[in-house]
């Protein structure tokens, strides 16, 4: 256990979180300058989505640990194995589906512009 007080540890953690959020926001500003406002808006939307999903993962982890009665001293190791397992078990489906063309309303195709949904009768629609 650390000799620092709980308040000092909390300040250190909040400082670290604030630093990384500032780095992410600065990267978005760089994206706006280098790639334009649309690219920055996409980045910020994706960042906020990922941020909200990470908070959701924290709540799920707390619930799983409490329901399965995982002791506090083992939670970090269990979480590490869970993250490693997620990375390993997600890799095969991603590798298998890489390059598969989706024929849904927004198809993934090298001939269609990325940020544009197909319009019926569009001259850029390959079908």
VEXKE-561862 format. One line per 3 residues: their letters; for each residue z, x, y of N, C-alpha, C. Coordinates in nm, 4 decimals. Each point is the difference from the previous one (the first is absolute). Example, Ala and Ser with C-alpha at 12.3 -4.5 7.8 and 13.67 -1.06 7.14 Angstrom:
REM residues 2
AS	0.7800,1.3190,-0.5690,0.0000,-0.0890,0.1190,0.0000,0.0900,0.1200  -0.0720,-0.0350,0.1050,0.0060,0.0820,0.1190,0.0730,-0.0770,0.1090
REM end
This chain:
REM residues 127
XXX	0.0000,0.0841,-0.1186,0.0000,-0.0841,0.1186,0.0000,0.0882,0.1243  -0.0685,-0.0420,0.0990,-0.0131,0.0758,0.1229,0.1274,-0.0088,0.0826  0.0229,0.1050,0.0811,0.1165,-0.0016,0.0878,-0.0304,-0.0715,0.1311
XXX	-0.1281,-0.0318,0.0236,-0.0356,-0.0730,0.1215,0.0485,-0.1438,-0.0094  0.0273,-0.0579,0.1133,0.0457,-0.1384,0.0006,-0.1170,-0.0940,-0.0292  0.0338,-0.1212,-0.0363,-0.1018,-0.1005,-0.0302,-0.0842,-0.0279,0.1236
XXX	0.0602,-0.0028,0.1144,-0.0724,-0.0246,0.1240,-0.1013,0.1099,0.0293  0.0381,0.1252,-0.0238,-0.0919,0.1121,0.0233,-0.1161,-0.0041,-0.0980  0.0281,-0.0360,-0.1240,-0.1072,-0.0114,-0.0998,-0.0964,-0.1128,0.0374
XXX	0.0543,-0.1109,0.0466,-0.0842,-0.1129,0.0398,-0.0902,0.0388,0.1165  0.0547,0.0717,0.0963,-0.0802,0.0453,0.1137,-0.1096,0.0951,-0.0478  0.0327,0.0887,-0.0924,-0.0997,0.0937,-0.0522,-0.1119,-0.0745,-0.0717
XXX	0.0338,-0.1001,-0.0798,-0.1010,-0.0789,-0.0710,-0.0871,-0.0782,0.0976  0.0621,-0.0638,0.0973,-0.0764,-0.0774,0.0982,-0.0904,0.0898,0.0835  0.0465,0.1205,0.0301,-0.0827,0.0956,0.0740,-0.1220,0.0391,-0.0821
XXX	0.0207,0.0239,-0.1280,-0.1112,0.0370,-0.0875,-0.1012,-0.1139,-0.0118  0.0477,-0.1223,-0.0152,-0.0899,-0.1156,-0.0086,-0.0763,-0.0175,0.1313  0.0705,0.0116,0.1116,-0.0654,-0.0136,0.1307,-0.1061,0.1077,0.0197
XXX	0.0274,0.1214,-0.0465,-0.0978,0.1079,0.0112,-0.1273,-0.0337,-0.0758  0.0129,-0.0458,-0.1249,-0.1197,-0.0274,-0.0804,-0.0759,-0.1224,0.0517  0.0699,-0.0972,0.0533,-0.0692,-0.1140,0.0610,-0.0755,0.0460,0.1244
XXX	0.0602,0.0891,0.0779,-0.0685,0.0544,0.1177,-0.1238,0.0791,-0.0403  0.0085,0.0752,-0.1093,-0.1171,0.0741,-0.0497,-0.1109,-0.0977,-0.0388  0.0363,-0.1082,-0.0689,-0.0999,-0.0995,-0.0413,-0.0641,-0.0670,0.1216
XXX	0.0806,-0.0339,0.0998,-0.0550,-0.0619,0.1214,-0.0904,0.0970,0.0759  0.0393,0.1271,0.0060,-0.0828,0.1004,0.0673,-0.1329,0.0186,-0.0734  0.0032,-0.0067,-0.1328,-0.1244,0.0098,-0.0762,-0.0924,-0.1163,0.0338
XXX	0.0552,-0.1187,0.0187,-0.0802,-0.1150,0.0398,-0.0607,0.0184,0.1378  0.0746,0.0610,0.0908,-0.0540,0.0277,0.1335,-0.1154,0.0990,-0.0114  0.0186,0.1039,-0.0810,-0.1085,0.0961,-0.0232,-0.1220,-0.0715,-0.0588
XXX	0.0223,-0.0914,-0.0943,-0.1104,-0.0761,-0.0580,-0.0729,-0.0825,0.1037  0.0746,-0.0568,0.0948,-0.0632,-0.0794,0.1060,-0.0865,0.0879,0.0885  0.0481,0.1201,0.0305,-0.0767,0.0903,0.0854,-0.1215,0.0549,-0.0744
XXX	0.0198,0.0405,-0.1258,-0.1075,0.0657,-0.0755,-0.0998,-0.0982,-0.0601  0.0472,-0.1137,-0.0488,-0.0869,-0.0914,-0.0746,-0.0200,-0.1356,0.0647  0.0772,-0.0306,0.1042,-0.0158,-0.1268,0.0685,0.1136,-0.0969,-0.0284
XXX	0.0028,-0.1052,0.0801,0.1080,-0.0981,-0.0085,-0.0011,-0.0768,-0.1320  -0.1189,-0.0268,-0.0538,-0.0077,-0.0747,-0.1261,0.0626,0.0799,-0.1142  -0.0267,0.1287,-0.0049,0.0585,0.0843,-0.1045,0.1513,0.0060,0.0146
XXX	0.0480,0.0105,0.1241,0.1444,0.0028,0.0230,0.0642,-0.1321,-0.0397  -0.0663,-0.1107,0.0301,0.0544,-0.1312,-0.0378,0.0079,-0.0136,-0.1516  -0.1023,0.0469,-0.0702,0.0040,-0.0020,-0.1471,0.1147,0.0856,-0.0524
XXX	0.0170,0.1189,0.0591,0.1077,0.0888,-0.0427,0.1359,-0.0655,0.0211  0.0229,-0.0559,0.1204,0.1294,-0.0613,0.0284,0.0251,-0.1214,-0.0895  -0.1025,-0.0778,-0.0281,0.0168,-0.1148,-0.0895,0.0384,0.0470,-0.1396
XXX	-0.0682,0.1030,-0.0492,0.0328,0.0538,-0.1326,0.1389,0.0623,-0.0006  0.0360,0.0694,0.1076,0.1326,0.0615,0.0086,0.1095,-0.1062,-0.0041  -0.0163,-0.1063,0.0768,0.1011,-0.1061,0.0010,0.0091,-0.0703,-0.1350
XXX	-0.1138,-0.0184,-0.0651,0.0011,-0.0598,-0.1335,0.0755,0.0884,-0.0979  -0.0318,0.1282,-0.0020,0.0688,0.0925,-0.0905,0.1482,0.0107,0.0328  0.0340,-0.0008,0.1278,0.1400,0.0066,0.0403,0.0760,-0.1218,-0.0523
XXX	-0.0594,-0.1174,0.0149,0.0674,-0.1214,-0.0478,0.0115,-0.0007,-0.1521  -0.1013,0.0518,-0.0688,0.0077,0.0072,-0.1459,0.1056,0.1002,-0.0451  0.0196,0.1072,0.0748,0.1027,0.0965,-0.0381,0.1394,-0.0601,0.0174
XXX	0.0193,-0.0795,0.1038,0.1291,-0.0676,0.0182,0.0224,-0.0985,-0.1143  -0.1042,-0.0700,-0.0402,0.0086,-0.0910,-0.1131,0.0390,0.0758,-0.1271  -0.0564,0.1184,-0.0201,0.0347,0.0803,-0.1178,0.1464,0.0408,0.0002
XXX	0.0561,0.0236,0.1182,0.1423,0.0339,0.0074,0.0837,-0.1170,-0.0501  -0.0319,-0.1207,0.0451,0.0756,-0.1173,-0.0452,-0.0140,-0.0210,-0.1504  -0.1190,0.0183,-0.0527,-0.0206,-0.0156,-0.1444,0.0812,0.1036,-0.0761
XXX	0.0005,0.1237,0.0475,0.0772,0.1056,-0.0663,0.1488,-0.0329,-0.0002  0.0509,-0.0485,0.1118,0.1416,-0.0357,0.0078,0.0319,-0.1112,-0.0998  -0.0855,-0.0994,-0.0080,0.0236,-0.1107,-0.0933,-0.0061,0.0480,-0.1446
XXX	-0.1002,0.0811,-0.0337,-0.0126,0.0503,-0.1371,0.1207,0.0857,-0.0369  0.0400,0.0903,0.0883,0.1141,0.0858,-0.0295,0.1279,-0.0804,-0.0168  0.0177,-0.1027,0.0827,0.1222,-0.0791,-0.0115,-0.0008,-0.0874,-0.1252
XXX	-0.1148,-0.0580,-0.0326,-0.0070,-0.0866,-0.1180,0.0098,0.0784,-0.1306  -0.0534,0.1215,-0.0014,0.0062,0.0828,-0.1210,0.1222,0.0908,-0.0022  0.0849,-0.0118,0.1023,0.1248,0.0762,0.0093,-0.0233,0.1502,-0.0134
XXX	-0.0980,0.0507,0.0719,-0.0269,0.1435,-0.0001,0.1042,0.0664,0.0897  0.0764,0.0971,-0.0541,0.1016,0.0669,0.0822,-0.0642,0.0729,0.1181  0.0731,0.0072,0.1102,-0.0521,0.0598,0.1233,-0.0452,0.1440,-0.0212
XXX	0.0697,0.0747,-0.0846,-0.0364,0.1401,-0.0201,-0.1309,0.0167,-0.0776  -0.0486,-0.1054,-0.0677,-0.1257,0.0078,-0.0756,-0.1178,-0.0673,0.0717  0.0267,-0.0700,0.1096,-0.1050,-0.0778,0.0650,-0.1135,0.0862,0.0532
XXX	0.0312,0.1162,0.0566,-0.1054,0.0857,0.0537,-0.0926,0.0495,-0.1120  0.0575,0.0374,-0.1132,-0.0808,0.0473,-0.1125,-0.0831,-0.1139,-0.0590  0.0586,-0.1174,-0.0134,-0.0736,-0.1160,-0.0510,-0.1149,-0.0365,0.0934
XXX	0.0257,0.0027,0.1296,-0.1043,-0.0295,0.0977,-0.1128,0.1027,-0.0080  0.0355,0.1275,-0.0165,-0.1017,0.1052,-0.0146,-0.0880,-0.0222,-0.1221  0.0612,-0.0362,-0.1111,-0.0786,-0.0283,-0.1214,-0.0865,-0.1244,0.0187
XXX	0.0510,-0.0981,0.0731,-0.0795,-0.1204,0.0266,-0.1226,0.0296,0.0847  0.0166,0.0835,0.1010,-0.1133,0.0378,0.0849,-0.1011,0.0807,-0.0805  0.0487,0.0955,-0.0791,-0.0907,0.0808,-0.0832,-0.0754,-0.0889,-0.0988
XXX	0.0706,-0.0953,-0.0606,-0.0659,-0.0915,-0.0942,-0.1044,-0.0862,0.0681  0.0297,-0.0466,0.1211,-0.0978,-0.0809,0.0728,-0.1259,0.0807,0.0299  0.0171,0.1258,0.0402,-0.1162,0.0842,0.0281,-0.0823,0.0251,-0.1259
XXX	0.0676,0.0275,-0.1102,-0.0711,0.0290,-0.1258,-0.0706,-0.1242,-0.0529  0.0675,-0.1135,0.0006,-0.0582,-0.1200,-0.0602,-0.1005,-0.0710,0.0903  -0.0027,0.0312,0.1276,-0.1024,-0.0574,0.0886,-0.1289,0.0809,-0.0025
XXX	0.0080,0.1228,-0.0398,-0.1175,0.0880,0.0030,-0.1134,-0.0483,-0.0913  0.0244,-0.0366,-0.1265,-0.1126,-0.0420,-0.0862,-0.0779,-0.1200,0.0522  0.0633,-0.1095,0.0457,-0.0809,-0.1110,0.0508,-0.0810,0.0378,0.1241
XXX	0.0579,0.0814,0.0869,-0.0735,0.0413,0.1191,-0.1207,0.0834,-0.0400  0.0203,0.0945,-0.0935,-0.1111,0.0841,-0.0453,-0.1055,-0.0837,-0.0724  0.0443,-0.0977,-0.0771,-0.0925,-0.0847,-0.0750,-0.0837,-0.0871,0.0936
XXX	0.0614,-0.0508,0.1058,-0.0689,-0.0917,0.0896,-0.0701,0.0696,0.1160  0.0119,0.1305,0.0087,-0.0675,0.0720,0.1083,-0.1508,-0.0178,-0.0137  -0.0632,-0.0418,0.1048,-0.1448,-0.0163,-0.0019,-0.0465,-0.1355,-0.0492
XXX	0.0920,-0.0872,-0.0391,-0.0392,-0.1329,-0.0449,-0.0331,-0.0835,0.1226  -0.1117,-0.0690,-0.0034,-0.0440,-0.0803,0.1142,0.0575,-0.1404,-0.0117  0.0592,-0.0458,0.1079,0.0554,-0.1344,0.0059,-0.1054,-0.0920,0.0598
XXX	-0.0312,-0.1086,-0.0664,-0.1006,-0.0933,0.0502,0.0631,-0.1210,0.0667  0.1218,0.0172,0.0478,0.0690,-0.1097,0.0668,-0.0519,-0.0189,0.1409  0.0727,-0.0747,0.0827,-0.0459,-0.0298,0.1349,-0.0157,0.1258,0.0868
XXX	0.0810,0.1012,-0.0252,-0.0165,0.1275,0.0704,-0.0253,0.1042,-0.1068  -0.1267,0.0268,-0.0260,-0.0377,0.0921,-0.1061,0.0122,0.1438,0.0468  0.0332,0.0867,-0.0950,0.0066,0.1423,0.0275,-0.1320,0.0592,-0.0447
XXX	-0.0781,0.0474,0.0933,-0.1325,0.0498,-0.0316,-0.0362,0.1109,0.0968  -0.0652,0.1053,-0.0491,-0.0396,0.1066,0.0920,-0.1088,-0.0436,0.0977  -0.0689,-0.1120,-0.0247,-0.1083,-0.0431,0.0880,0.0467,-0.0971,0.1074
XXX	0.1233,-0.0510,-0.0096,0.0503,-0.0968,0.0973,0.0995,0.0682,0.0928  -0.0059,-0.0260,0.1292,0.0991,0.0586,0.0908,0.1409,-0.0388,-0.0421  0.0956,0.0922,0.0145,0.1353,-0.0186,-0.0516,0.0755,-0.1156,0.0625
XXX	-0.0043,-0.0155,0.1286,0.0864,-0.0967,0.0664,-0.0716,-0.1308,0.0295  -0.0909,-0.0369,-0.0857,-0.0787,-0.1183,0.0268,-0.0157,-0.0818,-0.1269  0.0403,-0.1239,0.0048,-0.0174,-0.0882,-0.1146,-0.1459,-0.0453,-0.0056
XXX	-0.0552,-0.0190,-0.1194,-0.1396,-0.0442,-0.0080,-0.0175,-0.1422,0.0524  -0.1108,-0.0244,0.0609,-0.0346,-0.1315,0.0524,-0.1178,-0.0501,-0.0808  -0.0003,-0.1271,-0.0375,-0.1084,-0.0539,-0.0802,-0.1325,0.0172,0.0733
XXX	-0.0962,0.0606,-0.0674,-0.1309,0.0221,0.0576,-0.0066,0.1219,0.0893  0.1035,0.0822,-0.0004,0.0039,0.1202,0.0836,-0.0986,0.1022,-0.0511  -0.0720,0.0637,0.0913,-0.0989,0.0991,-0.0420,0.0659,0.1242,-0.0605
XXX	0.1308,0.0217,0.0281,0.0693,0.1145,-0.0583,0.0627,-0.0305,-0.1348  -0.0074,-0.1247,-0.0423,0.0567,-0.0402,-0.1283,-0.0950,0.0422,-0.1104  0.0432,0.0901,-0.0925,-0.0907,0.0517,-0.1021,-0.0427,-0.1031,-0.1032
X	0.0695,-0.1133,-0.0095,-0.0386,-0.0988,-0.1010,-0.1120,-0.0873,0.0469
REM end
